[in-house]
Amino acid sequence: MPRKRLVLHDWNGCLLDDVPHRFEHGPQAILRAHGLPETTVEDYCQHITSDFMQWYYDRGIPDSGDRKADGDRLNAIMKANMARAPVPPLFPETVSFLRLLGQHGLVQTLVSALEEGEFRRQVGLHRLEEYFHEARGGIRKKAPVFRELLEKYGVDPEDAVGLTDTMSDARDLAEVGVTPVIVPRGYVVPDRIAVPTLVVADDLFDALGHII
């Protein structure tokens, strides 16, 4: 019998091998569009949070005083760039991993901060809909959605697990009492001081021991 009943998956950077792609066509393109110095993918992965506008403000993007309007403007730049770019590949183990979890009867959900249209395009082109009970994109503040999904599927937090590649998600998972398993992929330095319940896995298969 599986150790867990519900898996809260992150998408890009966790199941989708897109970190360099997303960085180049998103944050880097936004900085270039504003004539600002480019940064590194490590800086982005380590310091971006659910309050993503703060990362941009700290790097010189003008603050109009209206965070939502600023975010919408930057998302429009990212969306236009993403639409012209090819869809990145999955990590080699993704499909086998999802299939194995499904065979063990786990409820699998997908919650992504990626803009909804691009998120749907990517998941659809990779034909992964069959593995998820539901998939939601455009979710910047994930903790409320995690709580909603726990309640919807009648699962206690200790019977769920969250898979991610970001410390921001790890904090949101811990906030609702779910064990966060981070797969850093070499881009993020896990911070167990910030999230004492954090589990670090080398890849998705390494995470299996904490799920089934």
Steps between C-alpha positions, in 0.01 A plus 500: 500500500642845409632716781315799352158548337534834322788647298512874436726537197673811378543519122784697347842416638359197680335283232588721202869560425454867427699708748754643250222535239257675739774727630613604152150570365361641824711693754797552270277626217322734743827647624620548141173668402561756774866555411614349831804280563442130453539268797559128553262207513639415846409848628147459366442149635642572843328832567166502315200463735120502467536880522677487166478874437742568786772311311445725198482821705827407671662471157384834368151449356303823567244481780183684394341447840253254351650153545227324304529732200880463505466122518251491214734710287797271564290188448395637158868525401566146623188362333595650163850354522380157615247479217781525245719244675486120468357302790784365718546126557398300803762361733590144390330337800179710503258272312616181672478675837145626443390162365641321805321732741178444308542124520522533878168684507624840612301813426726727293444872456704757313530860625715743302578871513554496123254716304184296441502495120864401471456244778211334315695504175800328657306233692286431194790462260661251737165315533514470877138587588415134568729487804342789691168527678530871431754754379505872575720768349557865579509435876734749664389446860494125534433445872125576473472264202685226688253537788208486257630181337558329835141575597358408159660156497450439873869454572674599825822700448714216641361271228608734219833594348605789279762479226674816387827656391457829688533614859196722450281193440671318785402780739139495377479122540643517852253778584208261442672210678600300191849351473690681223736294286732719297689382191751786460635393157818693580334842495376549857677468834252325736449689826406265785527784749216684326300176453600238763271233347665531158607178328763518224496252211749458216226434244138385483582135552701591809185668631300177475620377838311787662177427312446125460 
